[in-house]
């Protein structure tokens, strides 16, 4: 499993995203938005996630488990596999039989790109609102000998350069919890119907 180290922060001005992306990239390269639906499950202390991107042949299944906290932010391990969309119903039925019977559903419009060993993602219209995310790529982890503190410092430094506000782990968790208050998880049957009706 790969180690996942990332930071998050709010997007306060949606209209300025295009210019912010150009600033980070250092050019006028156009980044095309992608439309996704993410389904979050809970399973034995881990967070399995199904991430469905419109227009792709496969969907992602991610297994995330928190390892520890470094500098006030979580470090997690993450395993990702790709499943053909034609196998969606069978795959999710297997998950349901393993105990993952309900999940929280969140749509998103994302702008994603890589710069200087950082995977950037600007996310709009999600259940928790508009926010950005910066995740260290494996090359950065290797270069810094998997030093979590050093990696987090690099990510925070990059965010500071582009005047991006960074949430602390507690701020992100509280924001996340408040955004999902009162939202009931959907049954696997409903999730399957919702996904197979997308392309």
C-alpha positions in Angstrom: 0.0 0.0 0.0 1.1 3.5 -0.8 1.5 6.1 2.0 -0.8 9.1 1.5 0.2 12.5 2.8 -2.0 15.4 1.9 -3.3 18.8 3.1 -6.5 20.6 2.4 -7.9 24.1 2.4 -11.1 26.1 1.5 -11.8 27.6 -1.9 -13.3 31.0 -1.0 -13.5 32.4 -4.5 -14.7 29.9 -7.1 -14.3 32.5 -9.9 -10.6 32.8 -9.2 -9.8 29.1 -9.5 -8.8 29.3 -13.2 -6.2 32.0 -12.4 -5.0 30.1 -9.4 -4.4 27.0 -11.4 -2.5 29.0 -14.1 -0.4 30.6 -11.3 0.6 27.1 -9.9 1.3 25.7 -13.4 3.2 28.8 -14.4 1.5 28.8 -17.9 -1.9 29.2 -19.6 -2.4 25.4 -20.0 -6.1 24.6 -19.9 -7.2 22.1 -17.3 -10.4 20.3 -18.2 -12.9 19.7 -15.4 -14.0 16.1 -14.6 -17.3 15.1 -13.1 -17.3 12.5 -10.4 -19.4 10.8 -7.8 -17.7 9.5 -4.7 -19.3 6.9 -2.3 -17.8 6.7 1.2 -18.2 3.5 3.3 -17.0 2.5 6.7 -15.4 -0.9 7.4 -13.4 -2.0 10.4 -11.7 1.3 11.0 -11.0 1.9 7.3 -12.7 4.1 4.7 -13.4 2.2 1.4 -14.3 4.7 -1.4 -15.8 4.1 -4.8 -14.9 7.0 -7.1 -16.8 7.1 -10.4 -15.6 9.5 -13.1 -17.9 10.2 -16.0 -16.5 9.3 -19.4 -14.0 6.7 -18.2 -14.0 2.9 -18.8 -13.3 2.0 -15.2 -14.1 3.3 -11.7 -11.7 3.5 -8.8 -12.0 1.5 -5.6 -9.8 3.0 -2.8 -9.1 1.5 0.6 -7.9 4.2 3.0 -6.7 3.6 6.6 -5.3 6.2 8.9 -1.9 5.4 10.3 -0.9 8.3 12.5 -0.8 12.0 12.9 2.2 14.1 12.0 2.3 17.8 12.8 -1.4 17.9 13.4 -2.3 16.2 10.1 -3.1 12.6 9.4 -0.9 10.2 7.4 -2.8 7.4 5.8 -2.1 4.3 3.7 -4.0 4.0 0.5 -4.6 1.1 -1.9 -6.3 1.9 -5.3 -7.6 -0.6 -7.9 -9.6 0.0 -11.1 -12.7 -2.0 -11.9 -14.4 -2.0 -15.4 -17.7 -0.2 -15.2 -19.3 -3.2 -16.8 -18.6 -5.0 -13.6 -20.0 -2.3 -11.4 -23.2 -4.1 -10.2 -21.3 -7.4 -9.5 -18.5 -5.6 -7.6 -20.9 -3.6 -5.5 -23.0 -6.6 -4.7 -19.9 -8.4 -3.4 -19.1 -5.4 -1.3 -22.7 -5.5 0.1 -22.3 -9.1 1.0 -19.1 -8.3 2.9 -21.0 -5.8 5.0 -20.7 -2.5 3.1 -24.4 -2.1 2.7 -24.8 1.7 2.8 -22.6 4.6 1.8 -22.5 8.4 1.8 -22.7 9.9 -1.7 -21.0 13.1 -2.8 -20.8 14.5 -6.4 -17.8 16.7 -7.4 -16.4 18.7 -10.2 -12.6 18.4 -10.1 -9.7 20.1 -11.7 -6.6 18.0 -11.3 -2.9 18.3 -12.3 0.6 17.6 -11.2 3.3 20.2 -10.5 6.7 19.7 -8.7 5.9 16.3 -7.3 2.5 17.4 -5.9 -0.9 16.2 -7.1 -3.2 19.2 -6.9 -7.0 18.9 -6.9 -9.5 21.7 -6.8 -13.0 20.3 -5.9 -16.3 22.1 -6.4 -19.9 21.4 -5.6 -19.1 18.5 -3.1 -21.1 17.7 -0.1 -18.5 19.5 2.0 -18.4 22.5 -0.3 -15.5 23.8 -2.4 -12.0 23.0 -1.3 -8.5 22.2 -2.6 -6.2 19.3 -1.9 -2.4 18.8 -2.3 -1.0 15.3 -2.1 2.7 14.3 -2.1 3.6 12.0 -5.0 5.6 8.8 -4.4 8.7 10.5 -5.9 8.6 13.2 -3.2 8.2 10.6 -0.4 11.1 8.7 -1.8 13.3 11.8 -2.2 12.5 12.8 1.5 13.0 9.2 2.7 9.4 8.9 3.8 9.9 11.7 6.4 6.3 12.7 7.1 7.2 15.9 8.8 9.5 16.9 5.9 6.8 16.1 3.3 4.2 18.1 5.2 6.5 21.0 5.4 7.0 20.8 1.6 3.2 20.8 1.0 2.6 23.7 3.4 5.4 25.7 1.8 3.8 25.2 -1.7 0.4 26.2 -0.4 2.0 29.3 1.2 3.7 30.3 -2.1 0.3 30.4 -3.8 -1.5 32.1 -0.8 -3.7 29.1 -0.2 -5.2 28.8 3.3 -4.5 25.4 4.9 -7.0 23.7 7.2 -5.6 21.9 10.3 -6.6 18.3 10.7 -9.1 19.4 13.4 -10.6 22.1 11.2 -11.0 19.8 8.3 -12.6 17.1 10.4 -15.0 19.6 12.0 -15.9 21.0 8.6 -16.4 17.5 7.2 -18.6 16.4 10.2 -20.8 19.6 10.0 -21.3 19.2 6.3 -22.5 15.6 6.6 -24.8 16.3 9.6 -28.3 15.0 9.0 -27.3 13.3 5.7 -28.3 9.6 5.7 -26.3 7.0 3.9 -27.9 5.5 0.8 -28.5 1.8 0.3 -26.3 -0.2 -2.0 -29.3 -0.9 -4.2 -29.8 2.8 -4.7 -26.1 3.4 -5.2 -25.9 0.8 -7.9 -28.9 2.3 -9.8 -27.4 5.7 -9.5 -24.0 4.6 -10.9 -25.2 2.4 -13.8 -27.3 5.3 -15.0 -24.2 7.4 -15.5 -21.6 6.9 -18.3 
